Amino acid sequence: MMAYLNLLFISLLAAGPIRNNSEKHIFSQFPKDVKISMYTLDLNKKNKTSIQNEVKQVFYRDKLYYWTISQNDTTIAYAFLDNVKGKSMPITFMVILDKNGSIINTSIIKYREAYGGEVSSERWLSQFVNRNNNSNYKVGKNID
């Protein structure tokens, strides 16, 4: 079943609403003159483990979709798209980082569960803005 869901997600991203919604969201966060370029990063086992240990996030697949966001031929930010497992279905989310690795914006791109949609609320998502890999926070204290 998971292999089917992964294949379905990759197919939809390449030609469908997930990519379109992701790119619309990126454009909504920046001035009109930005340019974006989408890439796929294949995560081999060594890189995947290293990155997971650094960012304290387990990747859903062996691929990571990301965009560079440029203005006047200079990269100003990066957007990353991944999934986390909800109760029964994947939740597709995007994190936009500035060049220094601080979170500019987080968004739920696709929520597939019947319950628990609170994670899509602006109030909940805004808790992560300006955090980076050096941020000191605790779930339940600084993060709901």
N, C-alpha and C positions, 0 to 999 in steps of 0.2 A: 504494500500500500504506500509506504513512504517513497519508494522508488518512483511510483506512478505520480505522486504529488510533486516530487522534485522535477520530473520530466515536464509535467504540466506547468509548473511555475516557470521553468526556463523557457518553454514555448511561449507562454503568455508575456513574459518580460520582453522577449526579442521582438514580438510583433503586436503587442496588445496593450491593454489598459494600464497595466502596472508600470510599464515604461513611460507611457504618456502621462499618467498621474504623477509619477516621480519627477519628470521634467517640468511639468506645470508647477509643481511645488517648489522646485529649485528656482524657477523664474520668479515666483511670487515673493521670494525672499531677498531679491537683489534689484538694482536699477535695471532699466530696460536694455541698456547697452552691453550686458554681459553675454558671453558666449560659453556654451557648455560642450564638453566632449565626453562620451560614455566609453568606458573600458570594462573588460572582464579580466580579473586577476585569478589565475588558476593557483589554488593553494595546495602545494605539495605537502606531504605529512610534516616535514621539518619546519617549513615556513608557517604552516597552520598552527602547529604546537607553539612555536616561538611567539607568534602574534597573539594567540589566545592567552598565553601566560602574561604577556605585556598588558593587554587591554582588559583582562579578566572577563572575557566574553567568549562563549563557545560558538563557533560558526555552525550554521545549519547545514551548509553544503561545502563542497570543495572548490567552490567558485565564489568570488565576491564581486559584485557590480559596483562600480564607482564612477563618479563624474569629476572632471576638473572644471572649475568655474573661473573664467578669465575676464578681465576687463583691460582694454588697451594692451592686449598681448601679454598681460601679466597674470599669473595664477593668483587668485585672491582667496580661494576656498576649495574645499573638497566635499563631495556628498557621497555617502556610503549607504548601500541598500542591502539589507539582510533579513532574515526571519528568526523569530524565536518561537518556541513551541508554546501555544496556548494550552488550554485544558485538553482539547482534542484536535485542533487545527493550527496551522502556522499563522503567525501574525507578521505581516511584512512591514518593516519600519525603515525610516531613513534618518540618518544623523548627518548634519552639515557642520563641518569644522572649518575654522579659519586656518590660516597658514601656520599658526603656532600650536594648533591642536586643541583649541578651546571650542566648545560646542556653541554654535550660533543658533541652531534650531534642531528640534527633533519632531518627527511626525509619524503617525501611523498611516501608511499608504493603503494597506488592505487589511481589514479586520474581518475574520471569517466566522467567529463564534457568535452564538445567539445571546450570550451573557457576557458581562465584564467589559463592556465598551468604554468604561471610565478611563482606560489607558489612552483613549483618543482625545480626552479633554485637554484643552489648552492649559488649564490650571495644573494638571498632573505633568504634562510634557514640559512646561516651563521650569520645573524644578532642576532640569539638567543644563539649562542655558548658562554659559560661562564656566562650566566645569571642564576639567581636563584630567590628564593622567596623574597629576600631582594633587588634585582636589581631595580634601579629607571629608568624607561623608559617611553616614551610616544609615542603612535602610531602617525605617521606623523612627529615625530621629530627624535627619536632614532630608530624607527622601521617603515619601509616603509608601 
